[in-house]
């Protein structure tokens, strides 16, 4: 036996989903237009963007969100799942993933994946070589110059950008120093 509250909620949900959504034939929709079209406050649409990875509206020159028709259809589906069907947000997310997998055509050729893998391998190789070069430079910078004492014996822990400071006593004499005349006249 159903409780009166459950029956009332079910009736309320069914009455909302009677009319199908009529989306105007436009390229882009602003958040206010989508809000009126779906009868939802704009903050709900912004929240759903964070919860559903399928929603990625672009932003115009003024920074306002611009939804494409596909985004509006996805929002309408999310609204239906949450409000009419009674799904939770994680459940609606799963349902949308399932719909996307069923509606997405199977890839004809596997050529894009190897190209991407090759590009990632090349990038990883470049990064390894760059790290090796930087470590070699760091070891060269760590070596003391001839005649200079090593000030610290700690092992190298990474690159240091700070310039080396030499004390006045460690400074080499000038190349063209004039001998001082201490013999006096």
SVG drawing of the C-alpha trace seen along z (x, -y; Angstrom):
<svg xmlns="http://www.w3.org/2000/svg" viewBox="-3 -60 116 62">
<polyline fill="none" stroke="black" stroke-width="0.4" points="0.0,0.0 1.4,-3.4 1.5,-6.3 -0.4,-9.5 2.9,-11.4 4.4,-9.0 1.4,-9.0 1.3,-12.8 4.9,-13.1 4.4,-10.6 1.4,-12.5 3.4,-15.7 6.3,-14.3 4.1,-12.8 2.3,-16.1 5.5,-18.0 6.7,-15.8 3.6,-16.0 4.8,-18.5 7.9,-17.8 10.6,-20.4 10.6,-22.8 14.1,-24.1 14.3,-27.1 16.4,-26.7 19.5,-28.7 23.2,-28.1 23.8,-29.4 21.8,-30.0 22.6,-32.2 22.2,-30.9 19.1,-33.1 17.4,-31.6 18.3,-28.1 17.1,-28.8 13.7,-30.0 13.5,-27.1 14.1,-24.4 12.3,-26.3 15.4,-26.1 17.4,-28.8 20.8,-29.7 22.7,-28.6 21.4,-25.0 22.7,-25.0 26.1,-26.2 26.1,-23.5 25.3,-20.8 28.3,-21.9 30.5,-20.9 28.7,-17.6 28.3,-16.4 31.5,-16.3 29.3,-16.3 28.4,-19.9 31.0,-22.3 29.5,-25.5 31.7,-28.0 32.0,-31.6 31.5,-34.6 33.5,-37.8 31.7,-39.1 32.4,-36.0 28.7,-34.8 28.1,-31.1 26.9,-30.1 25.2,-26.7 25.0,-24.8 21.9,-22.9 23.5,-19.7 24.2,-21.2 20.6,-22.2 19.4,-18.7 21.8,-17.2 20.5,-19.6 16.9,-18.7 17.9,-15.0 19.5,-15.7 16.5,-17.6 14.2,-14.7 16.4,-12.1 16.7,-14.1 13.2,-15.6 10.9,-13.2 12.6,-9.9 13.9,-10.5 17.6,-9.7 20.3,-11.0 23.1,-13.0 25.6,-10.1 22.8,-7.9 22.0,-10.4 25.7,-10.7 25.9,-6.9 22.7,-7.0 24.1,-9.7 27.4,-7.7 25.4,-4.7 23.4,-6.7 26.6,-8.2 28.2,-4.7 25.1,-3.3 24.6,-6.3 28.4,-6.7 29.3,-4.9 32.1,-2.3 35.4,-3.7 36.2,-2.4 39.9,-2.5 42.4,-2.4 44.7,-5.0 44.1,-7.9 45.1,-6.0 48.6,-5.0 49.3,-8.5 48.4,-9.8 50.5,-7.2 53.4,-8.0 53.0,-11.7 53.0,-10.9 56.1,-8.7 57.9,-11.5 56.9,-14.0 58.1,-11.7 61.4,-11.1 61.9,-14.9 61.2,-15.4 63.6,-12.7 66.3,-14.2 65.6,-17.7 65.8,-16.4 69.1,-14.6 70.6,-17.8 69.5,-19.9 71.0,-17.5 74.2,-17.6 74.3,-21.4 73.5,-21.3 76.5,-19.0 78.7,-21.3 77.6,-24.2 78.1,-22.3 81.8,-21.7 84.2,-24.1 86.2,-26.4 90.0,-25.9 91.4,-27.3 88.1,-27.5 87.3,-25.4 84.0,-23.5 81.8,-25.1 79.3,-22.4 79.5,-18.6 75.8,-17.9 74.8,-15.8 73.0,-17.5 69.3,-17.6 68.1,-19.3 68.6,-22.4 69.4,-25.6 68.6,-28.9 70.2,-31.1 73.5,-32.7 76.7,-31.7 78.2,-34.2 81.9,-34.5 83.5,-36.1 86.1,-38.7 88.8,-36.3 87.8,-33.7 87.9,-36.3 90.7,-35.7 93.2,-38.6 92.6,-40.9 94.4,-39.9 96.2,-43.2 97.0,-44.2 99.6,-46.8 102.3,-45.9 102.2,-48.2 105.2,-50.3 106.0,-49.8 109.6,-50.6 108.9,-54.3 110.9,-57.1"/>
</svg>
